[in-house]
Amino acid sequence: MAAPTMDRAGTGGASPTQTLTISKALNSGLRAAMEADPKVVVMGEDIGKLGGVFRITDGLQKDFGEQRVLDTPLAESGIIGTAVGLAIRGYRPVCEIQFDGFIFPGFDQIVSQVAKLHYRTQGRITLPMVIRVPFGGGIGAVEHHSESPESYFAHTAGLKVVSCSNPADAYWMIQQAIACEDPVLFFEPKRRYYEKGEVDTTARPGPLFASRVLRTGTAATLVAYGPMVRTCLDAAAAAAEDGTELEVIDLRTLSPLDLAPVHESVRRTGRLVVVSEAPSESSISSEIAAKVQQECFYSLQAPVLRVTGFDTPYPPSKLEEEFLPDLDRVLHAVDRSLAW
């Protein structure tokens, strides 16, 4: 996937464009944020000496010290609660939740404190904190290691929720999330961590809370985020071989949703397929379908279709390929839409 187009800023003595994996881009983005602001602290389970289970924080403790890169106990509620206190005192904590399914012990802190404190104090207190969450399946892991819990948090007023899908966005979005005055849930597609792409560290990034068109097309619109963006781009490339041009939009922001590019696209193509690993009931994909139907009713030539995970708990790893949306399921939905 090509890196997103960005405006060039003054190059100064900055490094040229680099080819990075998403994991390395996140590491570089965290490093840049910590160099720019001494109040940025990183905390989580095994993130210091080990560098995290996915090595996203590799080398940070060695370079910034144990006071800024903190190894914590195995207690997500404690991690989030401590970060709340640090944020109130003027720090910008970045919490790592080791795996998506481990976030639920910290759920009470996130929805009861993190999401509400700014409103509870009538704006007198801000919580500039980031909660990093490796999410999604496809890595052959055991129970609690392959969840898609993003809809819980997108539904929670007071939280911002974003998800990167490529190295360039990973590098810039993590820095933008850290700079944001509101608490941000930052969902990282763990099975895409080692996919490579170009990152221009001298570019001027676009806004954090904005969707982006990655591929233009006329036959139908595909909308996805996180790990499913690559699947949709592969589906669009396969469809193009048969003469069907699909438009692909990377949501990037899940709360607030930026659907203006989606509405514009659907008004041209007349068809929409939303793709997500999360179950379909009461989900981000259902919200998108409802809003597009409301805004683009007279442009739609077929019902909005969704390709998602099933409404069951995530299965054992031997069955996950049957559970996860893949290229064939996406193309089948496109065929159904075109045949309507």
N, C-alpha and C positions, 0 to 999 in steps of 0.2 A: 504494500500500500504506500503510495506516495505521501510524503509529509505534507501537512496542510500548508497552503499558501499563506505567507505572512508578510507584512511590510518590513522592509529593512530599516534598522536603526543605525546610528553611528557605530562603526565597527571598532574604533579605538584599537586597543591591544587584545581584543577578544579572540578566542579560538575560532577557526573556520568551521564550516559545516562538518559534522561528524556522523558516522554511521554507528548507531547505538541500539541496543535492545531496550525494550520498555523498562526492564529492571535497572539497567545502567542509567537510563534517562531519569528515572525516579531518584536514583542515588545522586546523580549530578544535580538535579533540581533541589533536593534537600540540602546538599552541600552549598549550593549558591544562596539559598535562603538563610542558612546558618552563618555564612560569611557576611551577608548583607545586614543581619540584625542579630546582635548578641542575646536578645530576648527569646529567640527561637530555641526551644528545647525539644528533644525527641525522647520518647519513652515507650517501653513495651517489653514483652517477654523475649529474652534472648537476643535483643537487638544490639547489644554492645559488643562484647568480645566475639560472639558468634557472627554478628552482622545480620541477624534475623534468619528465619528458616528459608527464606527465598533470597537472602543476601542483599536485600534492598538497602540496608543501612551499613553495609560492609565498609569498614575503615573510618566511619564517622567518629566512633568513640576514641580511637587512636589519635585522631586529628583535633577533636574538640573537647576531649576529656570526659570524665565520668559525671561531672556536674551538669553537662548539657546533653549527654546521651546516656539515659538511665535504664539499666536493667531492672525490671520490676518483678514482684512476685506474680504467681499465676492467679491473678485476681482482677478480672476485667472491670468490675465495679470499682475497685480501688484505683485502677489506672485512670478511669474516667473521672472519678471524684477528685483525685489529686490534680488532674489537669484543670478541672473547674476552679479549684483554689489558685492554681498558678495563673490562669487567665485573668481572674479577678485582680490579682496583684500585678498585672501588667506584662506577664510573659505571653508567649505564643506557643503553647504546647502542641506537639504533633504526636498523637497516640497511634501506635500500631496494634491492631487486633490481629493476632497471629493467623487465624483462619476465620472465615465468614461465620461459621456456626458457633464460634466462641464469643460472638458479640452479645448473645442473649443474657449472660450474667450481668452485663453492663447496661442492659436495656432500660432498667428503671432510672439509672442516673441520666441516660441520654434523653429520654422522653419527659422525665419529671423535673430535671434540673437544667441540663444543657439547653433544651429547646425553650424553656420558659423563663429563665432568669432575666433576660433582657426586658421582656414584657412585664414580668412581676415587679421590676424596679422602675417601671415607666421610662425605660431607656437610660437610666443612670449607670447601669453596668452593661458592658459588652463582654462577650466571650469569644475572642478571636482564637479558636482552637480547631484543629483538624483531626479527624478520626479516620485513619487509613484502614481499608478493609479489602484484603485479597478475596475475590468472590468468584462464584461460578464453578462449573464442573470441568470434566475433561482431563483430569490428571490421575485418575485411577486411585483416588484416596478413599479412606474409610469414613464412617458416619461422622457428621458434624464438620467435615472438611470441604464440602462442595455445595454450599447453600447459595441461594439468591435472595437475600433478605431486603433488597433495596426498596421494595414497595412499602414496607413498614415505616421507613424513615422518610420517604417522599410524602407519605400521608400525614406526617407529624409537623404541624405548624411550628415555625421557629427554627427549622433546620434547613440548610442548603444541602443538596445532594448532587454530586457530579460523578462522572465515570469517563476515564480516558480509554482510548482504543488503539493508540499508536505511540511511538517513542516521542515525537515532537510534542504532542499534547501532554504526554506524561511529564516531560521536562518543564513545560510552561505552566500547566494547570496546577501542579503541586505548589509551585511558587505563588501563583495567584490565590490559591486556596489559603495558604498560610498568611498572605497579606490581607485577606478578607476580614472584616470586623465581626462577621457572623460565624457561628459554628458550621463547619462543613464536614459532611460525610463524604469521603473520597474513596470510591469503589474502583479497585484495580483488577483487571481481568487476568487472573493468575495463570491460566493456561496459555496466555499470550506473552508472558513475561520475557520470553527469549526470542521473540520475533523482532527483526531488525528494521530500521528505517532511518532516514536522514533527519538530523536535528541541527538547525541553525541557531546556535546560542547567541548570535548577534541580531536576531530578528526581533521585531516588535509584535508580540502575540495579539490575537484578537481577544475580545471579551471572554471572561470565564463562563458566564451563564448564557451561552448562545449555541444553537445548533449549527451544523455546517454541512453543505452539500459536497460530497466527495466524488460523485460521478453523476453526470447529467444523462437524462434519458427521456423518452417520450411515451413509452408503452405503459409503464406503471411505476409507482414509487415504493421503494423499500426503506423502511425506517428501523433503525436498530441503535444499540449502544453497547459499550464494553466489548465482550468477547464475540458478540454476534455481528459486529460490523465487518470483520474479516469474512465471515460466512456469507454475508450479503454481497460483498464485493466479488467474492468468488462466484456466487450465483449470477451476478450481473455479467461477469466475464463469460460464463458458460452460455447464458441466454443470448449474448451478442453474437456468438458463433452461429446461432440460428436466425439472426436478423432481428432479435427483440432487444431494444435498448431500454434498460431499466435505470431509473434514477435512484441513487443511494444517498441517504441522509444519516449522518451520525448525530444523535441527539446531544451527546456530551453532558448536558444538564438535565437532571431528572426532577429537580425541584429548585427553582421554578422551571417549569417546562417552557421551552422556547419553540412554539409550534408555528410561528409565522412562516419560516421556510417550508414547513410541511404543507401548510395551507396553500401557499403559492404553487408548490409542486403538484399537489393533487388537483388544483384547478386546471393545470395543463395536461396532466396524464389521465385524470379521471378514475384512477385506481390506486389503492393503497394496501400494502401488506406490512404489518408490524411484526417484528421478530424479536423475541426475548427468551432467555433461558428460564425465567421465573414462571411459576404457574399462572394461568390466565385469569382466574377468578379474582376480582377486586384488585387489579394490578395496574401498573403503569401502562401496559399495552391496552387495557380496557379503557383507561382514561383518555389515551390518545384517540382510540376509535370513537369514543363518544364526542370528543371535541371536534374532530374532523367531520363527523356526521353533522354536527350542529352548524359548523362554519361553512362547509363545502357541499351541502346536501344537493344542490342543483348541478354541481359539477361531477358528482360521482356517477360513474357508469356501471359500477358493481358495488356490492357491499364491502365495507372494510373487513379484510381478513387478517387473522392473527396466527402466527406460528410460534408456539411457546413450549415450555416444559409442561408436563402433565400436572393435574391437580392432585398430586400425591407427594408424600415425603420423598426426598431424593433417594434413588435406589442404590443398592450395592454397586460397586465399581464395575462388575461384570455386565451390568445392565445399563450403564449410563449412556452408551452410544445409542440405545433405543429410546432413551429419555430426552436427550438433547436435540434441539433443532439442528438439522444439517442441510447441506446444499440441496439434496433431493426433496426434502420437505418444503424448503423455500420455493424451489422451482415448481413443485406441484401446486402450491398456493397461487403462484403467478399464473399458471395455466388455468386454474379454476377461475381466477379473476378475469382473465382475458376471454374466457369462454362464456362468461355470464351474458 
